């Protein structure tokens, strides 16, 4: 989130006021570039659908890879284990990650 902006272009304010985007040097899934790999550190408590994330394998410690970003910041395609899934960028902004070094 260089300059306080998240990848969806909301200037770090978040499109939905119930869900916040952390711009204090924390890297989120929404910031991960295409082709990069990362490990989930934690899922923010206010994230909607935390149980659904867990059901599909998006939990702390899970390794993932960013496969694609949809135009205009809507959806992200993420690979977890052998499964590709789409996730909204607003939800991805509530998943804190640690990028893997190349």
C-alpha distances in whole Angstrom, upper triangle without the diagonal:
4,6,5,5,5,7,10,10,11,9,8,12,12,15,18,18,20,16,13,10,9,6,9,7,8,7,9,11,9,6,10,11,15,17,15,17,16,18,17,17,17,17,17,20,20,18,21,23,23,26,26,23,25,28,26,25,21,22,21,22,22,21,19,18,16,19,18,16,18,18,16,14,17,17,16,19,19,22,23,26,28,27,24,23,21,18,17,13,14,15,13,10,13,14,12,13,14,14,17,18,20
4,6,6,8,9,12,11,13,10,10,14,15,18,21,21,23,20,17,13,12,9,10,9,11,10,12,14,12,9,12,13,17,19,17,19,18,20,20,20,21,21,20,24,23,22,25,27,26,30,29,26,29,31,30,28,25,25,24,25,25,24,22,21,19,21,20,18,20,19,18,16,19,20,19,22,22,24,26,29,31,30,27,26,24,22,20,16,17,19,17,14,17,17,16,16,16,15,18,19,20
4,6,9,11,13,11,12,9,9,13,15,18,20,20,22,20,16,13,12,9,10,10,13,13,15,17,15,12,16,16,20,22,21,23,22,24,23,23,23,23,22,25,24,23,26,28,28,32,31,29,31,34,32,31,27,28,27,28,28,27,25,24,22,24,23,20,22,21,19,17,21,22,21,24,25,28,29,32,34,33,30,29,26,24,22,18,18,21,19,16,18,19,18,19,19,19,22,22,24
4,7,10,12,10,10,6,6,9,11,15,17,16,19,16,13,10,9,6,8,9,11,12,13,15,13,12,15,17,20,23,21,22,21,22,21,21,21,20,18,21,20,20,22,25,25,29,28,26,29,31,30,29,25,26,25,26,26,26,24,24,21,24,22,20,21,21,18,16,19,20,20,23,23,27,28,31,33,31,29,27,25,22,20,16,15,18,16,13,15,17,16,17,18,19,22,23,25
4,7,8,6,7,4,5,8,10,12,15,16,18,15,12,9,10,7,11,11,12,12,12,14,11,10,13,14,18,21,19,21,20,22,21,21,21,20,18,21,20,19,21,24,24,27,27,24,27,30,28,27,24,25,24,26,25,25,23,22,19,21,19,16,18,17,14,12,15,17,17,20,21,24,26,29,31,29,26,24,22,19,17,13,13,16,14,11,14,16,16,17,18,18,22,23,25
4,6,6,6,6,5,9,8,11,13,15,16,13,11,7,9,8,11,11,11,10,9,10,7,7,10,12,15,18,17,18,17,19,18,18,18,17,16,19,17,16,18,20,21,24,23,21,24,26,24,24,20,22,21,23,22,22,19,18,16,18,16,13,15,15,12,10,12,14,13,17,17,21,22,26,27,25,23,21,18,15,13,9,10,12,11,8,11,13,13,14,16,16,20,21,23
4,5,8,9,9,11,10,12,15,17,18,15,13,10,12,11,15,14,13,11,10,10,6,6,9,9,12,15,15,17,16,18,18,19,19,18,17,21,19,17,19,20,21,24,23,20,23,25,23,23,20,22,22,23,22,20,18,16,13,15,13,10,11,11,10,7,10,11,11,14,15,18,20,24,25,23,20,18,16,14,12,8,10,12,10,9,12,13,14,15,17,16,19,20,22
4,6,8,9,10,8,9,12,14,16,13,13,10,13,13,17,17,16,14,12,11,8,9,12,12,14,18,18,19,19,21,20,21,20,18,18,21,18,16,17,19,20,24,22,20,23,25,23,23,20,22,23,25,23,22,20,18,15,16,14,10,10,10,7,5,7,10,10,14,16,20,22,25,26,24,20,18,15,13,10,7,8,11,10,9,13,14,16,17,19,19,22,24,25
4,6,8,9,9,9,13,15,17,15,14,11,14,13,16,17,17,15,14,14,11,11,14,15,17,20,20,22,22,24,22,23,23,21,20,23,21,19,20,22,24,27,25,24,27,29,27,27,24,26,26,28,27,26,23,22,18,19,17,13,13,12,9,7,10,13,14,18,19,23,25,29,30,27,24,22,19,16,14,10,11,14,14,12,15,17,18,19,22,21,24,26,27
4,5,6,6,7,10,11,14,12,11,9,12,12,15,17,16,16,14,15,12,13,16,17,20,23,22,24,23,24,23,23,22,20,19,21,18,17,18,21,22,26,25,23,27,28,27,27,24,26,26,28,27,27,24,23,20,22,19,16,16,15,11,10,12,14,16,20,21,25,26,30,31,29,26,23,20,17,14,11,10,13,14,11,14,17,18,20,22,22,26,28,29
4,6,8,10,13,13,16,14,11,9,11,9,13,14,15,15,14,16,13,13,16,18,20,24,23,24,23,25,23,23,22,21,19,21,19,19,20,23,24,28,27,25,28,31,29,29,25,27,26,28,28,27,25,24,22,24,21,18,18,17,14,13,15,17,18,22,23,26,28,32,33,31,28,26,23,20,17,13,13,16,15,12,15,18,18,20,22,22,25,27,28
4,6,9,11,11,13,11,8,6,7,6,10,12,12,12,12,14,11,11,15,17,20,23,22,23,21,22,20,20,19,17,15,18,16,16,18,21,21,25,24,22,25,28,27,27,23,24,23,25,25,25,23,23,21,23,21,18,19,18,16,13,15,17,18,21,22,25,26,30,31,29,27,24,22,18,16,12,11,13,13,10,12,15,15,17,19,20,24,25,27
4,7,8,8,11,9,7,6,9,9,13,15,15,15,14,16,14,15,18,20,23,26,25,26,24,25,22,22,20,18,16,17,15,15,17,20,21,24,24,23,26,28,27,27,24,25,25,27,27,27,26,25,23,25,23,20,20,20,16,14,16,18,19,23,23,27,28,31,33,31,28,25,22,19,16,13,11,14,14,11,13,16,17,19,22,23,27,29,31
4,5,6,9,7,6,6,9,11,14,16,15,15,13,14,12,13,17,19,21,24,23,24,22,23,20,21,19,16,14,16,13,12,13,17,18,21,21,20,23,25,24,24,21,22,23,25,25,25,23,23,21,23,21,17,18,18,15,12,13,15,16,20,20,24,25,29,30,28,25,22,19,15,12,10,7,10,11,9,10,14,15,18,21,22,26,28,30
4,6,9,8,9,9,13,14,18,20,18,18,16,16,13,16,19,20,22,26,25,26,24,25,23,23,21,18,16,17,14,13,14,17,19,22,21,20,23,25,24,25,22,24,25,27,26,27,25,24,22,23,21,17,17,16,13,11,11,14,16,20,21,25,26,29,31,28,25,22,18,15,11,10,7,11,13,11,13,16,18,21,24,25,28,30,32
4,5,6,8,10,13,16,19,21,19,19,17,17,15,18,21,23,24,27,27,27,25,25,22,23,20,17,15,15,12,11,11,14,16,19,19,19,22,24,23,24,21,23,24,27,26,27,25,26,23,25,23,20,19,19,16,14,13,15,17,21,22,25,26,30,31,28,25,22,19,15,12,11,8,10,13,11,12,16,18,21,24,26,29,32,34
4,5,6,9,13,15,17,20,19,20,17,19,17,19,22,25,27,30,29,29,27,26,23,23,20,17,14,14,11,12,12,16,17,21,21,20,23,25,25,26,23,24,24,28,27,29,27,28,26,28,26,23,22,23,20,17,17,19,20,24,25,28,28,32,33,31,28,25,22,18,15,14,11,12,15,13,13,16,18,22,25,27,30,33,35
4,7,10,13,16,18,21,19,20,17,18,17,20,22,25,27,30,28,28,26,25,22,21,18,15,12,11,8,9,9,13,14,17,18,18,20,22,23,24,21,21,22,26,25,27,26,27,25,27,26,23,23,24,21,19,18,19,20,23,24,27,26,30,32,29,27,24,21,18,15,14,11,11,14,12,11,15,17,21,24,26,30,33,35
4,7,10,13,15,18,15,16,13,14,13,16,19,22,24,26,25,24,22,21,18,18,15,12,9,10,6,7,8,12,12,16,16,16,18,21,21,21,18,18,19,22,22,24,22,23,22,24,23,20,21,22,19,16,16,16,17,20,20,23,23,27,29,26,24,21,19,15,12,11,8,8,11,9,8,11,14,17,21,22,26,29,31
4,6,9,12,14,13,14,12,14,12,14,17,20,23,25,24,23,21,21,18,17,15,12,9,11,8,9,11,14,15,18,19,17,20,23,23,22,19,19,19,22,22,23,22,23,21,24,23,20,21,22,19,16,16,17,18,21,21,24,24,28,30,27,25,22,20,16,14,12,9,10,11,8,7,11,12,16,19,21,24,27,30
4,6,9,11,10,10,9,11,10,11,14,17,20,22,21,21,18,19,16,16,14,12,10,12,11,10,13,16,16,20,20,18,20,23,22,22,18,19,18,21,21,21,20,21,19,22,20,18,19,20,18,14,15,16,16,19,19,22,22,26,28,26,24,21,19,16,13,11,8,10,10,6,7,10,10,13,16,18,22,24,26
4,6,8,7,8,8,12,11,11,14,17,21,23,20,20,18,18,15,14,13,12,10,12,12,12,15,18,17,21,21,19,21,24,24,23,19,19,17,20,20,21,20,21,20,23,22,20,22,22,20,17,18,19,18,21,20,23,23,26,29,27,25,23,21,18,16,13,12,12,11,8,8,10,9,12,14,16,20,22,25
4,6,6,8,9,13,12,11,14,17,20,22,20,20,18,19,17,16,15,15,13,16,16,16,19,21,21,24,25,22,24,27,26,25,21,21,20,22,22,22,22,22,20,23,22,20,22,22,20,17,19,20,19,22,22,24,25,28,31,29,27,25,23,20,18,15,14,15,14,10,11,13,11,13,15,16,20,21,24
4,6,9,11,15,14,13,16,19,22,24,21,21,19,19,17,15,15,16,14,17,17,17,21,23,22,26,26,24,25,29,28,26,23,22,20,22,23,23,23,23,22,25,25,23,25,26,24,21,23,23,22,25,24,26,26,29,32,31,29,27,26,23,21,18,17,18,16,13,13,14,12,13,14,16,20,21,24
4,6,10,13,13,11,13,16,20,21,18,18,16,16,16,14,15,16,15,18,19,19,22,24,23,26,27,23,25,28,27,25,22,21,19,20,21,21,20,21,20,23,23,21,24,25,23,20,23,23,21,23,22,24,24,27,30,29,27,26,25,22,21,18,18,18,16,13,14,14,11,11,12,13,16,17,20
4,6,10,11,10,11,15,18,19,16,16,13,13,12,10,11,12,12,15,16,15,19,21,19,22,23,20,21,25,23,21,18,17,15,16,17,17,17,18,17,21,21,20,22,24,22,19,21,20,19,21,19,21,21,24,27,26,24,23,22,19,19,16,15,15,13,10,10,10,7,8,9,11,14,16,19
4,7,8,6,8,11,14,16,13,12,10,11,10,10,11,12,12,16,17,15,18,20,18,22,21,18,20,23,21,19,16,16,14,15,15,15,14,14,14,17,17,16,19,21,20,17,18,18,15,17,16,18,18,21,23,23,21,20,19,16,16,13,14,14,11,9,10,9,6,6,7,8,12,14,17
4,5,5,7,11,13,15,12,12,10,10,9,9,10,9,10,14,14,12,15,16,15,18,18,15,17,20,18,17,13,13,13,14,14,13,12,13,12,15,15,14,17,19,18,14,15,14,12,14,13,15,16,19,21,20,18,17,16,13,13,10,10,10,7,5,7,5,4,5,8,9,13,16,18
4,5,5,9,11,12,10,10,8,9,8,10,11,10,12,15,15,13,15,15,14,17,16,13,15,18,15,14,11,12,12,13,12,11,9,10,8,12,12,11,14,16,16,13,13,12,9,11,9,12,12,16,18,16,14,13,12,10,10,8,10,9,5,6,8,6,6,6,9,9,12,15,17
4,6,8,10,13,12,13,12,13,12,14,14,12,13,17,16,13,15,16,16,19,18,15,18,20,18,17,14,16,16,17,16,15,13,12,9,12,11,9,12,13,13,9,10,9,8,11,10,14,15,19,20,18,16,14,12,9,9,6,8,8,5,5,8,8,9,10,12,12,15,18,19
4,6,10,12,10,12,11,13,13,14,15,15,15,19,18,16,18,19,19,22,21,18,20,23,20,19,16,18,17,18,17,15,13,12,10,13,12,10,13,15,14,11,13,12,10,13,12,15,17,20,22,20,18,17,15,13,12,9,11,12,8,8,11,10,10,9,11,10,13,15,17
4,7,8,7,8,8,11,11,14,15,15,17,20,20,18,20,20,20,22,21,17,20,22,19,18,15,17,16,16,15,13,10,9,7,10,10,10,13,15,15,12,14,13,10,11,10,12,14,17,19,18,15,15,14,13,13,11,13,13,10,10,13,11,10,9,10,8,11,12,14
4,6,6,9,10,14,15,17,19,19,20,24,24,21,23,23,23,25,23,20,23,24,21,20,18,20,20,19,17,15,12,9,7,9,8,8,12,14,15,12,15,13,10,11,11,13,15,18,19,18,16,16,15,14,15,12,16,16,13,13,16,14,14,12,13,10,12,13,13
4,6,9,11,15,16,19,20,20,22,26,26,23,24,24,23,26,23,20,23,24,20,20,18,20,21,20,18,15,11,8,5,5,6,7,11,13,15,13,14,13,9,9,9,11,14,16,17,16,13,14,13,14,15,13,17,17,14,15,18,16,17,14,15,12,13,14,14
4,7,10,14,16,19,21,21,24,27,28,24,26,25,25,26,24,21,23,24,20,19,18,20,20,19,16,13,10,6,5,6,8,10,14,16,18,16,18,15,12,11,10,10,13,15,15,15,13,15,15,16,18,16,20,19,16,18,20,18,17,15,15,11,11,12,11
4,7,11,13,16,18,19,21,25,26,23,24,24,23,25,23,20,21,23,20,18,16,18,18,16,14,11,9,6,6,8,10,12,16,18,20,17,19,16,13,12,10,11,12,14,16,16,14,16,16,16,18,16,19,18,15,16,18,15,15,11,11,8,8,9,9
4,7,10,13,16,17,20,23,24,21,23,23,21,23,22,18,19,21,18,15,14,15,14,13,11,7,6,4,7,9,12,14,18,21,22,19,20,17,14,13,10,9,10,12,14,14,13,15,16,16,18,17,19,18,14,16,17,14,13,10,9,6,6,8,9
4,7,9,12,14,17,20,21,19,21,21,19,21,20,16,17,19,17,14,12,12,11,10,8,6,6,6,8,12,14,16,19,22,23,19,20,18,14,14,11,11,10,12,15,15,15,15,16,16,18,16,18,16,13,14,15,11,10,6,5,4,5,9,11
4,6,9,11,15,18,20,17,20,19,17,18,18,14,14,17,15,12,10,9,8,6,6,4,6,9,11,15,17,18,21,24,25,22,22,19,16,15,12,12,10,12,15,15,16,16,17,16,18,17,19,16,13,14,14,10,9,6,5,7,7,11,13
4,6,8,11,14,16,14,16,16,13,15,15,11,12,15,13,10,8,7,5,5,6,7,8,11,12,16,18,18,21,24,24,21,21,18,15,15,12,13,11,13,16,16,16,15,16,14,16,15,16,13,11,12,11,7,6,4,6,9,11,14,17
4,7,10,13,15,14,17,17,14,16,17,14,13,17,16,13,10,8,5,6,8,10,12,14,16,19,21,21,24,27,26,23,23,21,18,19,16,16,14,16,20,20,20,19,19,17,19,17,17,15,13,13,11,8,5,5,6,10,12,15,18
4,6,9,12,11,14,14,11,13,15,11,11,15,15,13,9,7,5,8,10,12,13,16,17,20,22,21,24,26,26,22,22,20,18,19,16,17,15,18,21,20,20,19,19,16,17,16,16,13,11,11,9,6,5,7,10,13,15,19,22
4,6,9,7,10,10,7,11,12,9,10,13,14,12,9,7,7,11,11,14,14,17,17,20,21,20,22,25,24,20,20,18,17,18,15,17,15,18,21,19,19,17,17,14,14,14,13,10,9,9,6,5,6,9,12,15,18,21,24
4,6,5,9,11,9,12,14,12,13,16,17,16,12,11,11,14,15,17,17,19,19,22,23,21,23,25,24,20,20,19,18,20,18,20,19,22,24,23,22,20,19,15,15,14,12,10,10,9,5,6,7,11,14,17,20,23,26
4,6,8,10,8,11,13,12,13,16,18,17,14,12,13,16,17,20,20,23,23,26,26,24,26,28,26,23,22,21,21,22,21,23,21,24,27,25,24,22,21,17,17,17,14,12,13,12,8,10,11,15,18,21,24,27,30
4,6,9,9,12,14,13,14,17,18,18,15,15,15,19,19,22,21,23,23,25,25,23,24,26,24,21,20,19,20,22,21,23,22,25,28,25,24,21,20,16,15,15,12,10,12,11,8,10,12,16,20,22,25,29,31
4,6,6,10,11,10,12,14,15,15,12,12,14,17,17,19,18,20,19,22,22,20,21,23,22,18,17,16,16,18,17,20,19,22,24,22,20,17,16,12,12,12,9,7,9,9,6,8,11,14,18,20,23,27,29
4,6,8,9,9,12,13,14,15,13,14,16,19,18,21,20,21,20,22,22,20,21,23,21,18,16,15,16,18,18,20,19,22,24,21,20,17,15,12,11,12,10,7,10,11,9,11,14,17,21,23,26,29,31
4,5,5,6,9,10,11,12,11,12,15,18,17,19,18,20,20,21,21,20,21,23,23,19,17,15,16,17,16,18,17,20,21,18,18,14,14,11,11,13,12,8,11,13,11,11,15,17,21,23,25,29,31
4,5,5,6,9,10,11,9,9,11,15,14,17,17,19,19,21,22,21,22,25,25,21,19,17,17,18,16,18,16,18,21,18,18,15,15,12,13,15,13,9,11,13,10,10,13,15,19,21,23,27,29
4,5,5,6,9,10,9,9,13,16,15,18,18,21,21,23,24,23,24,27,27,24,21,19,19,19,17,18,16,18,20,18,18,16,16,14,15,17,16,13,14,16,14,13,16,18,21,23,25,29,31
4,5,5,7,9,8,10,14,16,14,17,16,19,19,20,21,21,21,24,25,21,19,16,16,16,15,16,14,16,18,15,15,12,13,11,13,15,15,11,13,16,14,13,16,18,21,23,25,28,30
4,5,5,6,5,7,10,13,11,13,13,15,16,18,19,19,20,23,23,20,18,15,14,14,12,13,11,14,16,13,13,11,11,10,12,14,13,10,10,13,11,10,13,14,17,19,21,25,26
4,5,5,5,5,9,11,10,13,14,17,18,20,21,22,23,26,27,23,21,19,17,17,14,14,12,13,16,14,15,13,14,13,16,17,17,13,13,16,14,12,14,15,18,20,21,25,27
4,6,7,9,12,14,12,15,15,18,19,20,22,22,23,27,27,24,22,19,18,17,15,15,12,13,15,13,14,12,14,14,16,19,19,15,16,19,17,15,18,18,21,23,24,27,29
4,6,9,12,13,11,13,12,14,16,17,18,19,20,24,25,22,20,16,15,13,11,11,8,10,11,9,10,9,11,11,14,17,17,14,14,17,16,14,17,17,19,20,21,25,26
4,6,9,10,7,9,10,13,15,16,18,20,22,25,26,23,21,18,16,14,11,10,7,8,11,9,11,10,13,13,16,17,18,15,14,17,15,13,15,14,16,18,18,22,23
4,7,9,6,9,9,12,13,15,17,18,20,23,24,20,19,16,14,13,10,10,7,10,13,11,12,10,12,11,13,14,15,11,10,13,12,9,11,11,14,15,17,20,22
4,6,6,9,10,14,16,18,20,21,23,26,27,23,22,19,17,16,13,13,10,12,15,14,15,14,16,14,16,17,17,13,12,14,12,9,10,11,13,15,17,20,23
4,6,9,11,14,16,19,21,22,25,28,28,24,24,21,19,18,15,15,12,14,17,17,18,17,18,16,18,18,18,15,13,15,12,9,9,9,11,13,15,18,21
4,6,10,13,16,19,21,23,25,29,29,25,25,22,20,19,15,14,11,12,16,16,17,17,19,18,20,20,21,18,16,17,15,12,11,9,10,12,12,16,18
4,6,10,13,16,18,20,23,26,27,23,23,20,17,16,12,11,7,8,12,12,14,14,16,15,18,18,19,16,14,16,15,11,11,10,11,12,12,16,18
4,7,10,13,16,18,21,24,26,22,22,19,16,14,10,9,6,7,11,12,13,14,16,15,18,18,20,17,14,17,16,12,12,9,10,10,9,13,14
4,7,9,12,14,17,21,22,19,19,16,12,10,7,6,5,7,10,10,10,11,13,13,16,15,18,15,12,15,15,12,12,10,10,10,10,13,14
4,6,9,12,15,18,20,17,18,15,11,9,6,5,7,9,10,10,9,11,12,13,15,15,18,16,13,15,17,13,14,11,12,10,10,13,13
4,6,8,12,15,16,14,14,11,8,6,5,6,9,12,13,12,9,10,10,11,13,12,15,14,11,14,15,13,14,12,13,11,12,14,14
4,7,10,13,16,14,14,11,8,5,5,7,10,13,12,11,8,9,10,11,14,13,17,16,14,16,18,16,17,16,17,14,15,17,16
4,7,10,12,11,11,9,6,5,7,10,13,16,15,14,10,10,9,11,12,12,15,15,13,15,18,17,18,17,18,16,17,19,19
4,6,9,7,8,6,5,6,9,12,15,19,19,16,13,12,9,10,10,9,13,14,12,13,17,16,18,17,19,17,19,21,20
4,6,6,6,5,6,8,11,15,18,21,20,18,14,13,10,10,10,9,13,14,13,15,18,18,20,20,22,21,23,24,24
4,6,7,8,9,12,15,18,21,25,24,22,18,16,13,14,12,11,14,16,15,17,20,20,22,22,24,23,25,26,26
4,6,9,11,14,17,20,23,27,26,24,20,18,15,14,12,10,13,15,15,15,19,20,22,22,25,23,26,27,28
4,6,8,11,14,18,20,24,24,21,18,16,12,11,9,7,9,12,11,11,15,16,18,19,21,20,23,25,25
4,7,10,13,17,19,23,23,20,16,14,10,9,6,6,8,10,11,12,15,16,18,19,22,22,24,27,27
4,7,10,13,16,19,19,16,12,10,6,6,5,6,9,10,9,12,14,14,17,18,20,20,22,25,25
4,6,10,13,16,16,14,10,8,5,5,6,6,10,10,8,11,13,13,15,15,17,16,19,21,21
4,7,10,13,13,10,7,6,4,6,9,10,13,12,10,14,16,14,16,16,18,17,18,20,20
4,6,10,10,8,6,5,6,7,10,11,14,12,10,13,15,12,14,13,15,14,15,18,18
4,6,7,6,4,6,9,11,14,15,18,16,13,16,17,14,16,14,16,14,15,18,18
4,6,5,6,8,11,12,15,16,18,16,14,17,17,14,15,13,15,14,14,18,18
4,6,8,11,14,15,19,20,22,19,17,20,20,17,18,16,17,16,16,19,19
4,7,10,14,16,20,21,23,21,19,22,23,20,21,19,20,19,18,21,20
4,6,10,13,16,18,21,18,17,20,21,18,20,18,20,19,19,22,22
4,7,10,14,15,18,16,14,18,19,17,19,18,19,19,19,22,21
4,7,10,12,15,13,12,16,16,15,17,17,19,19,20,23,23
4,7,9,12,11,10,14,15,14,17,17,20,19,21,24,24
4,6,8,7,7,10,11,11,14,15,18,18,20,23,24
4,5,5,6,9,10,11,15,16,19,19,22,25,26
4,5,5,6,9,10,13,14,17,17,20,23,24
4,5,5,7,10,13,15,18,19,22,25,27
4,5,6,7,11,13,17,18,21,24,26
4,5,5,8,10,13,14,17,20,22
4,6,8,10,13,14,18,21,23
4,6,10,13,15,19,22,24
4,6,10,12,15,19,21
4,7,10,13,16,19
4,6,9,13,15
4,6,9,13
4,6,9
4,6
4
